[in-house]
Amino acid sequence: MIESQREPVPRNDGGELDTALAFLSFARSCVLKKVDGLSDEQLSRRLVASDTTLLGLVQHLADGERYWFGHTFAGDPADPELDFAMVVRPGRSSFEVIADYRAAIVDSDAILSAAAGPEAPTAEQIDGSPRTLRWVLAHMTSETVRHAGHADILREMIDGVTGR
């Protein structure tokens, strides 16, 4: 199978934050590529035993961006609607879910660009103690990459499109 969505990984190596942000941005881009060009039905199609769908993954990642960068790192109040669900509520369009993820990325990037550096502590404690921006970035990158892999498999099952 030809990898029709393949692009090279970032070559950024200008410092810890530059490299970390480049790889997080790359992972986010990979997720967004996986939903590009699909119908609402395809995005909501359940292809595995769990309730995971492409649209559900995007919704889950938007919640993660807001929770980890907005709430945990920056100290914004936690959104009571945040539930990390992989099931998109009926009536919520794919356009709305994808636009919400894009908006969450913009918000997160604004928080990251204002941060003092990788050693900056989280506003909220994690397991009883603060962590650093470095930790939150690593955590969100690993989550995004993991779910990008899920999205890659789901997309291939839907229409055969592959590549990172």
Sequence and secondary structure as in RCSB ss.txt:
>XXXX:A:sequence
MIESQREPVPRNDGGELDTALAFLSFARSCVLKKVDGLSDEQLSRRLVASDTTLLGLVQHLADGERYWFGHTFAG
DPADPELDFAMVVRPGRSSFEVIADYRAAIVDSDAILSAAAGPEAPTAEQIDGSPRTLRWVLAHMTSETVRHAGH
ADILREMIDGVTGR
>XXXX:A:secstr
   TT        SSHHHHHHHHHHHHHHHHHHHHTT  HHHHT   SSSS  HHHHHHHHHHHHIIIIIIIIT 
    TT    SS  TT  HHHHHHHHHHHHHHHHHHHHHS  TT B SS BTTB  BHHHHHHHHHHHHHHHHHH
HHHHHHHHH     
